[in-house]
Amino acid sequence: MKLNERSLAFYATCDSPADNSGFLYKRGERHTAYHRRWFVLKGNMLFYFEERESREPVGVIVLEGCTVELCDSAEEFAFAIRFGGTKSRTYVLAAESQAAMESWVKSLSRASFDYMRLVVRELEKQLEEMRWGPASGCGGCQQSPGFWKPKPSGPERCLERLPALPAILPKENGCAVWNNAQGVDQPPNASGCGRHDGEGNPRPPPVPPRRRASNSEAGSAVAAVAESTSTFCRLHEWYGQEVTQLRQDWLERRRGPRL
């Protein structure tokens, strides 16, 4: 696996919260002596520094495909990080107290992506059990999660009682018509043959064609419009005369009496 050193150094020293941090004794790979190092756990990466104030980590351990277990060692409170494979290295660490050792073993065991995946699966299983209840008790009457939907309440419960409307409205004579609901009286079929749709529901009678207006009706409509226009003109002229007369009277009163 290729890792960018600058990105790792920045991630190790940035202000993001650490899952665990503290001093541990690390046994060397070639020499069995233990060295006190400052460890910082972030996600699935375990960084270790020479000192707590160091700006760059000495190394990093990617906690994937490994197991954390207690081990026998010269140091007290020792535990090991073991990886699968013949050539894989085993990291032996030792804490300063029993509480610190338990805390580190617990946090390191939960740092891998595999553990998080198991936790997510377990949470999903618990969520399904909360939704559907335990598997036993109802026998084979329990529906699968795909058929689950929340119980309606209020207006939604009332809408369930209404008949379902067709997704695509049928058309007759160029006009869309609704399928009559079940239980509504249908007009008798004059043709004598059973007119039903594919689902067995009776179809309504065809909509009669639109009737076009005759010439006489069109002429009467035009005459009505003309009559209303002439009536408006007469009213406008009559009110205009009254306004003109009032204006003349006002002007005469303003001029005063004639000599």
VMD Tcl script that draws the C-alpha trace (Angstrom):
set ca {
  {0.00 0.00 0.00}
  {1.32 3.44 -0.99}
  {0.85 6.29 1.47}
  {1.66 9.95 1.07}
  {4.00 10.97 3.89}
  {2.99 14.64 3.91}
  {-0.71 13.82 3.99}
  {-0.17 11.34 6.82}
  {1.92 13.82 8.80}
  {-0.72 16.51 8.41}
  {-3.52 14.12 9.38}
  {-1.58 12.93 12.43}
  {-0.92 16.47 13.75}
  {-4.11 18.26 12.68}
  {-6.82 19.38 15.11}
  {-9.20 16.51 14.28}
  {-10.23 14.60 17.44}
  {-8.31 11.42 18.22}
  {-9.99 8.17 19.22}
  {-7.26 7.51 21.78}
  {-3.86 8.91 22.70}
  {-1.21 8.35 25.32}
  {2.24 6.93 26.05}
  {2.98 3.27 25.29}
  {6.15 1.21 25.32}
  {6.95 -0.19 21.89}
  {9.30 -3.12 21.38}
  {11.76 -2.74 18.54}
  {11.71 -4.98 15.48}
  {15.41 -5.96 15.57}
  {16.19 -5.25 19.20}
  {13.90 -6.45 21.96}
  {14.29 -3.27 23.98}
  {11.19 -1.18 24.68}
  {11.03 2.52 23.78}
  {8.53 4.97 25.21}
  {6.53 6.60 22.41}
  {3.54 8.89 22.16}
  {0.70 7.11 20.31}
  {-2.30 8.73 18.60}
  {-5.18 6.68 17.19}
  {-7.27 8.30 14.43}
  {-9.69 6.07 12.58}
  {-7.86 2.94 11.49}
  {-4.41 4.54 11.70}
  {-2.18 4.34 14.77}
  {0.56 7.00 14.71}
  {3.51 7.03 17.09}
  {5.90 9.92 17.84}
  {9.19 10.15 19.69}
  {7.78 12.84 21.97}
  {4.38 14.31 22.63}
  {5.44 17.66 21.13}
  {6.91 16.12 17.93}
  {5.64 17.62 14.69}
  {6.01 14.51 12.54}
  {5.27 10.88 13.43}
  {8.00 8.27 13.46}
  {5.70 5.66 11.95}
  {2.12 4.57 11.41}
  {0.30 1.23 11.75}
  {-2.73 0.66 9.50}
  {-5.14 -1.40 11.57}
  {-6.72 -3.53 8.83}
  {-6.70 -7.32 8.81}
  {-5.19 -7.53 12.28}
  {-6.07 -8.84 15.72}
  {-5.29 -7.28 19.10}
  {-4.60 -9.71 21.93}
  {-2.73 -9.96 25.20}
  {0.73 -11.53 25.16}
  {3.46 -12.68 27.52}
  {6.36 -10.29 27.72}
  {9.01 -8.96 30.05}
  {7.02 -5.75 30.36}
  {3.84 -5.70 32.38}
  {0.50 -4.84 30.73}
  {1.73 -5.94 27.31}
  {-0.40 -6.69 24.25}
  {0.30 -7.43 20.59}
  {-1.07 -6.35 17.21}
  {-0.84 -9.36 14.89}
  {-1.40 -9.39 11.13}
  {-2.22 -12.38 8.98}
  {0.51 -13.74 6.74}
  {3.87 -15.39 7.19}
  {6.00 -12.28 6.59}
  {3.78 -9.86 8.46}
  {5.19 -8.03 11.44}
  {3.79 -8.29 14.95}
  {3.82 -5.10 17.03}
  {4.27 -5.63 20.76}
  {3.19 -2.73 22.96}
  {2.94 -2.24 26.71}
  {0.83 0.20 28.69}
  {1.65 1.89 31.97}
  {-1.36 0.53 33.88}
  {-4.10 -2.07 33.70}
  {-6.76 0.54 32.89}
  {-4.66 2.02 30.09}
  {-4.02 -1.42 28.62}
  {-7.75 -2.27 28.61}
  {-8.57 1.08 27.05}
  {-6.01 0.62 24.25}
  {-7.00 -2.97 23.49}
  {-10.65 -1.96 23.32}
  {-10.10 1.04 21.04}
  {-7.64 -0.76 18.75}
  {-10.00 -3.72 18.33}
  {-12.73 -1.35 17.13}
  {-10.60 0.73 14.77}
  {-10.65 -1.45 11.66}
  {-13.09 -1.07 8.80}
  {-14.12 -4.72 9.12}
  {-15.31 -4.09 12.67}
  {-17.31 -1.03 11.59}
  {-18.91 -3.09 8.83}
  {-19.95 -5.75 11.37}
  {-21.40 -3.05 13.62}
  {-23.43 -1.60 10.73}
  {-24.79 -5.04 9.84}
  {-25.77 -5.70 13.44}
  {-27.51 -2.32 13.69}
  {-29.39 -3.02 10.45}
  {-30.48 -6.38 11.82}
  {-31.73 -4.80 15.05}
  {-33.61 -2.17 13.06}
  {-35.34 -4.85 11.00}
  {-36.30 -6.72 14.15}
  {-37.77 -3.54 15.62}
  {-39.83 -3.03 12.48}
  {-41.04 -6.59 11.95}
  {-40.70 -8.13 15.39}
  {-38.94 -11.42 16.12}
  {-38.95 -14.12 13.44}
  {-40.94 -16.54 15.61}
  {-44.50 -16.06 16.80}
  {-46.46 -15.40 13.63}
  {-45.29 -18.35 11.55}
  {-45.29 -17.67 7.84}
  {-47.72 -14.76 7.95}
  {-45.01 -12.13 8.25}
  {-44.37 -10.05 5.18}
  {-40.97 -9.26 3.82}
  {-39.38 -5.82 4.37}
  {-40.17 -4.81 0.80}
  {-43.90 -4.73 1.57}
  {-43.55 -2.53 4.64}
  {-45.21 0.86 4.73}
  {-46.30 3.09 7.61}
  {-49.88 2.93 8.82}
  {-51.97 5.83 7.48}
  {-53.59 8.24 9.86}
  {-56.06 11.07 9.51}
  {-56.87 12.08 5.90}
  {-54.69 9.29 4.50}
  {-56.85 6.65 6.20}
  {-59.96 8.22 4.68}
  {-58.40 8.23 1.23}
  {-57.88 4.47 1.43}
  {-61.64 3.95 1.45}
  {-62.10 5.77 -1.87}
  {-62.01 3.73 -5.09}
  {-58.78 3.86 -7.02}
  {-58.78 6.09 -10.10}
  {-57.33 4.78 -13.36}
  {-53.73 5.71 -14.08}
  {-54.55 6.52 -17.75}
  {-57.98 7.92 -18.45}
  {-59.85 6.23 -21.34}
  {-61.00 8.50 -24.12}
  {-64.26 8.41 -26.02}
  {-65.08 10.85 -28.81}
  {-61.88 12.71 -28.03}
  {-62.86 13.44 -24.41}
  {-61.46 11.74 -21.30}
  {-64.02 10.04 -19.08}
  {-63.73 8.55 -15.61}
  {-64.57 4.96 -14.79}
  {-67.59 4.93 -12.53}
  {-66.94 3.76 -8.99}
  {-68.20 0.43 -7.81}
  {-71.64 0.51 -6.25}
  {-72.91 3.40 -8.42}
  {-75.94 2.66 -10.57}
  {-75.06 2.42 -14.24}
  {-77.42 3.33 -17.10}
  {-78.72 0.37 -19.05}
  {-76.85 -0.65 -22.16}
  {-79.00 -0.05 -25.19}
  {-76.98 -2.26 -27.47}
  {-77.65 -5.32 -25.31}
  {-74.00 -6.44 -25.26}
  {-71.95 -6.35 -22.12}
  {-69.58 -3.37 -22.33}
  {-66.87 -3.95 -19.74}
  {-63.24 -3.11 -19.54}
  {-60.44 -5.63 -19.07}
  {-60.95 -5.69 -15.28}
  {-64.68 -6.41 -15.44}
  {-65.80 -2.89 -14.47}
  {-68.80 -1.50 -16.39}
  {-67.97 1.32 -18.74}
  {-70.03 4.52 -18.90}
  {-72.01 5.39 -22.03}
  {-70.19 7.38 -24.70}
  {-70.17 11.15 -24.40}
  {-72.46 12.75 -27.00}
  {-70.70 14.82 -29.66}
  {-70.48 18.55 -29.25}
  {-73.34 20.43 -30.89}
  {-72.39 23.30 -33.17}
  {-74.37 26.50 -33.07}
  {-76.70 27.12 -36.03}
  {-76.75 30.29 -38.11}
  {-79.85 31.57 -36.36}
  {-78.29 31.15 -32.94}
  {-75.13 32.90 -34.13}
  {-77.19 35.77 -35.50}
  {-79.13 36.17 -32.28}
  {-75.87 36.28 -30.32}
  {-74.51 39.01 -32.56}
  {-77.74 40.96 -32.21}
  {-77.57 40.70 -28.43}
  {-74.05 42.08 -28.46}
  {-75.05 44.95 -30.73}
  {-78.07 45.76 -28.54}
  {-75.93 45.88 -25.40}
  {-73.46 48.19 -27.17}
  {-76.17 50.61 -28.30}
  {-77.66 50.63 -24.79}
  {-74.27 51.59 -23.36}
  {-73.92 54.42 -25.88}
  {-77.33 55.83 -24.94}
  {-76.54 55.72 -21.25}
  {-73.18 57.39 -21.82}
  {-74.81 60.18 -23.86}
  {-77.57 60.73 -21.26}
  {-75.12 60.97 -18.34}
  {-72.87 63.19 -20.44}
  {-75.70 65.68 -20.97}
  {-76.39 65.82 -17.25}
  {-72.72 66.46 -16.47}
  {-72.57 69.20 -19.11}
  {-75.65 70.93 -17.63}
  {-74.19 70.81 -14.11}
  {-70.92 72.30 -15.35}
  {-72.72 75.19 -17.04}
  {-74.68 75.95 -13.86}
  {-71.47 75.98 -11.84}
  {-69.78 78.38 -14.25}
  {-72.75 80.76 -14.14}
  {-72.76 80.83 -10.35}
  {-69.06 81.57 -10.38}
  {-69.45 84.54 -12.77}
  {-72.10 86.12 -10.57}
  {-75.38 87.86 -11.46}
  {-75.59 89.61 -14.78}
  {-76.03 93.43 -14.83}
}
mol new
graphics top color blue
foreach p $ca { graphics top sphere $p radius 0.5 }
foreach p [lrange $ca 0 end-1] q [lrange $ca 1 end] { graphics top cylinder $p $q radius 0.2 }
display resetview
